Structures are given as structure tokens and as C-alpha cells.
């Protein structure tokens, strides 16, 4: 049977491990959010370019 001191030490070790795991998850979530922002920016730019191209094509067709 583990002594009170050993149990306290185990709990302290597990707390440190949990704290490290939470910090790691937060970092990963932050990186994922950054990637999401970059993708959203790229998608917005692509949609804007497509709309501009569509408008240009319509204007060129009207000119003919």
C-alpha cells in the first residue's frame, strides 16, 4: 500500500502531466486557428478574383 507521501507525489506528477497536456492542446488549437484564418483569407481572395473575372467577362460580352 502506498504511503500518503507517495500518493501526494503521484498526484503532483499527474497534475504536471495534465498541465503540460493542456498547454500542448492549447498550442495546437492556436496553430489550427491560424491555419483556418489563412485558408479563409485565401478563399476570400479566390472568390473576389472569380467575381472580378465574371464581371470582366460580362462587360466584354456587352461591348461586342
BELLIN-V952609 format. One record per residue. N is the residue number from 1. D_FIRST is the distance of its C-alpha to the first C-alpha in Angstrom with 2 decimals. Layout:
n=N d_first=D_FIRST
n=N d_first=D_FIRST
This chain:
n=1 d_first=0.00
n=2 d_first=3.79
n=3 d_first=6.51
n=4 d_first=9.56
n=5 d_first=11.56
n=6 d_first=9.73
n=7 d_first=9.87
n=8 d_first=13.44
n=9 d_first=14.29
n=10 d_first=13.33
n=11 d_first=15.40
n=12 d_first=18.14
n=13 d_first=18.35
n=14 d_first=18.65
n=15 d_first=21.25
n=16 d_first=23.22
n=17 d_first=23.22
n=18 d_first=24.43
n=19 d_first=27.01
n=20 d_first=28.28
n=21 d_first=28.54
n=22 d_first=30.49
n=23 d_first=32.76
n=24 d_first=33.43
n=25 d_first=34.31
n=26 d_first=36.60
n=27 d_first=38.36
n=28 d_first=38.88
n=29 d_first=40.24
n=30 d_first=42.58
n=31 d_first=43.86
n=32 d_first=44.41
n=33 d_first=46.32
n=34 d_first=48.49
n=35 d_first=49.30
n=36 d_first=50.20
n=37 d_first=52.54
n=38 d_first=54.23
n=39 d_first=54.73
n=40 d_first=56.14
n=41 d_first=58.53
n=42 d_first=59.67
n=43 d_first=60.17
n=44 d_first=62.19
n=45 d_first=64.33
n=46 d_first=64.96
n=47 d_first=65.95
n=48 d_first=68.23
n=49 d_first=69.88
n=50 d_first=70.40
n=51 d_first=72.00
n=52 d_first=74.24
n=53 d_first=75.30
n=54 d_first=76.04
n=55 d_first=78.16
n=56 d_first=79.99
n=57 d_first=80.79
n=58 d_first=82.17
n=59 d_first=84.32
n=60 d_first=85.66
n=61 d_first=86.53
n=62 d_first=88.42
n=63 d_first=90.35
n=64 d_first=91.74
